[in-house]
Amino acid sequence: MGHPHKALRTSTTGAVCAALLAGAAFGLAPAAPAAAAGTSDAPGIRFVDIRGDGGTVLKANVVTPAGAGGSRTYPVVVLPTSWATPQIEYLAQARKLAGSGYVVVTYNVRGFWQSGGNIEVAGPPDIADARKVVDWAIANTPADPSRVGMAGMSYAAGISLLAAAHDDRVRAVAALSGWADLTDSIYSGRTQHRQAAGLLLGTGRLTGRPGPELRQFAKDFLGANLDKEDEMVAWGEKRSPSAHVDRINRNGTAVMLANAWGDSVFPPNQYAEFYERLTVPKRLEFRPGDHATAEAPGLLGLPNDVWDGARRWLDHHLKGTDNGVDREQPVRILSRSGGRYETYPDWKSVGADARKINLGARRRSARTSTREPTAASRCSPAPWTSS
């Protein structure tokens, strides 16, 4: 009898592939690799195996600009997959990036689906894998080693930030719906966040292979083993970009952070605090919604301003495009009701205002500090408060 997890992964892969093929008829999903490779005016798509840390096989896709060849090189964007998702996750966005002049390598993170190894939860093997993928891209594609970027959603966002801290070749990152402090995400205030942890652990078991370290952490965490609390905190800190912010600043990586105000998996206040500690070119965006809901439609190739913003960020910092992103106010909050962005020069300016008001008949006045009702505070609990 076959292994039940393997059977589930195989059947789910078929279902996802079928959905993408059905969507291709409407122009939402990428064309089949063979057709794309033989069309001079379409990006070329290849499915490849990349040897990660310790020789672990990572299933990957490579998408190159139409007509790529000869001695010309292009900026390269590496997209690790999100938690529990297959390697085809980013193909629609990869085609858009390749169509605008990028080499794109998207790979299935170790431990999930057909990639080898065990789930390490953005641990050292995952960071080493990211570096190996960059090595492979430089050696096997027309990628410019001086113009390397990383991007992705959720799990991929955390891996991208951590990779940027450990690899100074990564010049720009677009981290969408990620975390800054993993311990705080699942154990803030010494309180177990069972919903977030249960979701991650449950889907990890269904679509991948949790490693020994993750299995032990899950046992101690869900069992409230306080004797192992220091070890659990250290486990999370090792996987937290906030613990490596000095390295990111030293490397000079340009960082774009985007999240939803109501993210129930990775509280957005983490990104705000992390953003304030960055001294590199940076951008912070908050939108209505829950975890990864704002950018998810972009995976189908639908119009999406989160992915559009990510491409603008990468265009400026990897291609040198003068698109104004460096002159815009870097903190942007989208109003749910008005559909407009409120923009600020920094996070501490969000909601802060000082006005002189008339107190009445005696014509007295006073200067008072107020917090104006911003888009975020009018429509949702403020994104900087912990849930």
Residue pairs with C-beta under 8 A, 6 or more apart in sequence:
5 205
5 206
5 209
8 206
8 207
9 113
9 114
9 207
12 86
12 207
13 86
13 113
13 114
16 86
16 88
17 88
19 29
20 29
20 30
20 88
20 91
21 29
21 32
22 29
23 29
23 300
23 301
24 30
24 31
24 32
27 301
28 92
28 300
28 301
28 302
29 91
29 92
29 300
29 301
30 36
30 45
30 88
30 91
30 92
30 94
30 95
31 39
31 42
31 45
33 45
33 46
33 47
35 42
36 42
36 43
36 44
36 45
37 44
37 45
37 46
39 66
40 66
40 67
41 66
41 67
42 66
43 63
43 64
43 65
43 66
43 94
43 95
43 98
43 99
44 63
44 64
44 66
44 68
44 98
45 61
45 62
45 63
45 91
45 94
45 95
46 61
46 62
46 63
46 64
47 59
47 60
47 61
47 87
48 60
48 61
48 62
48 140
49 57
49 58
49 59
49 60
50 57
50 58
50 60
50 105
50 107
50 132
50 133
50 136
51 57
51 58
51 132
51 136
52 58
52 110
52 115
52 116
52 117
52 125
52 128
52 129
52 132
52 133
53 110
53 125
53 128
53 129
53 132
54 117
54 125
56 110
56 115
56 116
56 117
56 125
56 129
57 115
57 116
58 107
58 108
58 109
58 110
58 115
58 116
58 129
58 132
58 133
59 87
59 107
59 108
59 113
59 114
59 115
60 87
60 105
60 106
60 107
60 108
60 133
61 87
61 88
61 90
61 91
61 94
61 104
61 105
61 106
61 107
62 103
62 104
62 105
62 137
62 140
62 141
63 91
63 94
63 95
63 97
63 98
63 103
63 104
63 105
63 106
64 74
64 98
64 103
64 104
64 141
64 142
65 74
65 98
65 99
65 101
65 102
65 103
66 98
66 99
68 74
68 103
68 142
69 142
72 142
73 142
73 143
73 144
74 101
74 102
74 103
74 142
74 143
74 144
74 147
75 101
75 102
75 103
75 143
75 144
75 147
75 148
75 149
75 314
75 318
75 319
76 102
76 103
76 104
76 105
76 134
76 137
76 138
76 141
76 143
76 144
76 147
76 148
76 149
77 97
77 102
77 103
77 104
77 105
77 149
77 150
77 151
77 314
77 318
78 104
78 105
78 106
78 107
78 130
78 133
78 134
78 137
78 148
78 149
78 150
78 151
78 160
79 90
79 93
79 94
79 104
79 105
79 106
79 107
79 150
79 151
79 152
79 156
80 106
80 107
80 109
80 126
80 130
80 133
80 150
80 152
80 155
80 156
80 159
80 160
81 87
81 89
81 90
81 106
81 107
81 108
81 109
81 112
81 152
81 155
81 156
82 89
82 152
82 153
82 154
82 155
82 156
82 292
83 112
83 154
83 155
83 200
83 203
83 204
84 112
84 203
84 204
84 206
84 207
84 208
85 112
85 207
86 108
86 112
86 113
86 114
87 106
87 107
87 108
87 113
87 114
87 115
89 106
89 299
90 104
90 106
90 152
90 299
91 106
92 298
92 299
92 300
92 301
93 298
93 299
93 301
93 307
94 104
94 106
95 301
96 301
96 307
96 311
97 104
97 311
97 314
98 104
100 311
100 315
101 319
102 314
102 318
103 137
103 141
103 142
103 143
105 133
105 136
105 137
105 141
107 115
107 129
107 133
108 114
108 115
109 115
109 126
109 129
109 155
109 156
109 159
110 116
110 117
110 118
110 119
110 120
110 125
110 126
110 129
111 117
111 118
111 119
111 120
111 204
111 208
111 209
111 210
111 211
112 119
112 204
112 207
112 208
113 207
113 208
117 125
117 209
117 211
118 208
118 209
118 210
118 211
118 212
118 214
119 204
119 208
119 209
119 210
119 211
119 214
120 126
120 211
120 213
120 214
121 182
121 214
121 217
121 239
122 155
122 158
122 159
122 162
122 182
122 239
123 213
123 238
123 239
124 238
126 159
126 162
127 159
127 162
127 163
127 166
130 150
130 159
130 160
130 162
130 163
130 167
131 163
131 166
131 167
134 148
134 167
134 169
134 170
137 143
137 148
138 145
138 148
145 169
146 171
147 171
147 318
147 319
148 169
148 170
148 171
148 318
149 170
149 171
149 172
149 173
149 174
149 314
149 317
149 318
150 159
150 160
150 163
150 164
150 170
150 172
150 173
150 174
151 157
151 160
151 173
151 174
151 175
151 176
151 310
151 314
152 159
152 160
152 174
152 175
152 176
153 176
153 177
153 178
153 292
153 295
153 296
154 176
154 177
154 178
154 265
154 266
154 291
154 292
155 178
156 178
157 175
157 176
157 177
157 178
157 179
158 175
158 178
158 179
158 182
158 239
158 241
160 170
160 173
160 174
160 175
160 178
161 173
161 175
161 178
161 180
161 241
161 244
161 248
161 255
162 239
162 241
162 244
163 170
164 170
164 173
164 248
164 251
164 253
164 255
165 241
165 244
165 245
165 247
165 248
165 251
166 244
166 247
167 251
168 251
168 252
168 253
170 251
170 253
171 252
171 253
171 254
171 317
171 318
172 253
172 254
172 255
172 256
172 313
172 314
172 317
172 318
173 253
173 254
173 255
173 256
174 256
174 258
174 309
174 310
174 313
174 314
175 255
175 256
175 257
175 258
176 258
176 259
176 292
176 295
176 306
176 310
177 258
177 259
177 260
177 263
177 265
177 266
177 291
177 292
177 294
177 295
178 241
178 257
178 259
178 266
178 271
179 185
179 240
179 241
179 266
179 270
180 240
180 241
180 242
180 270
180 271
180 273
180 274
181 236
181 240
181 242
181 243
181 270
181 274
182 236
182 237
182 239
182 240
183 232
183 233
183 236
183 237
183 240
184 236
184 240
184 267
184 270
185 193
185 196
185 236
185 265
185 266
185 267
185 270
186 192
186 193
186 196
186 197
186 221
186 236
187 193
187 221
187 232
187 233
187 236
188 267
188 386
189 386
190 229
192 221
192 222
192 224
194 222
195 264
196 264
196 265
196 266
197 218
197 221
197 222
199 265
200 265
201 210
201 214
201 218
201 222
204 210
204 214
210 218
213 235
217 232
217 235
219 225
220 228
220 231
220 232
221 232
237 243
241 248
241 274
242 270
242 273
242 274
242 277
245 274
245 277
245 278
248 255
248 278
248 280
249 278
249 279
249 280
251 280
252 280
253 280
254 280
254 281
254 282
254 313
254 316
254 317
255 278
255 280
255 281
255 282
255 283
256 282
256 283
256 285
256 309
256 310
256 313
257 271
257 274
257 275
257 282
257 283
257 284
257 285
258 284
258 285
258 286
258 287
258 294
258 295
258 306
258 309
258 310
259 266
259 268
259 271
259 285
259 286
259 287
259 383
260 268
260 286
260 287
260 288
260 289
260 290
260 291
260 292
260 293
260 294
261 268
261 286
261 287
261 288
261 289
261 333
261 376
261 380
261 381
261 382
261 383
262 288
262 289
262 290
262 380
262 381
263 289
263 290
263 291
264 290
264 291
264 387
265 291
266 291
267 386
267 387
268 286
268 383
268 384
269 383
269 384
269 385
269 386
271 284
272 284
272 347
272 383
272 384
275 282
275 284
275 331
275 347
276 346
276 347
276 348
281 317
281 326
282 330
283 309
283 313
283 325
283 330
283 331
283 332
284 330
284 331
284 332
284 347
285 306
285 309
285 331
285 332
285 333
285 334
286 332
286 333
286 334
286 376
286 383
287 294
287 306
287 333
287 334
288 294
288 334
288 336
288 379
288 380
294 304
294 306
295 304
295 306
295 307
297 303
297 304
298 304
298 306
298 307
312 321
312 323
312 325
313 325
315 321
315 323
315 325
316 322
316 323
316 325
316 326
328 343
329 343
329 344
329 345
330 345
330 346
331 343
331 344
331 345
331 346
331 347
331 349
331 350
332 341
332 342
332 343
332 344
333 341
333 342
333 343
333 344
333 350
333 374
333 375
333 376
333 383
334 340
334 341
334 342
334 375
335 341
335 342
335 375
335 378
335 379
336 375
336 379
336 380
337 375
337 378
337 379
338 375
340 375
342 350
342 374
342 375
344 350
347 384
350 374
350 376
350 384
351 371
351 372
351 374
351 376
351 377
351 382
352 369
352 371
353 369
353 370
353 371
353 372
354 367
354 368
354 369
354 370
355 367
355 368
355 370
356 365
356 366
356 367
357 365
357 366
357 368
358 364
358 365
359 365
359 366
371 377
374 382
376 382
376 383
381 387
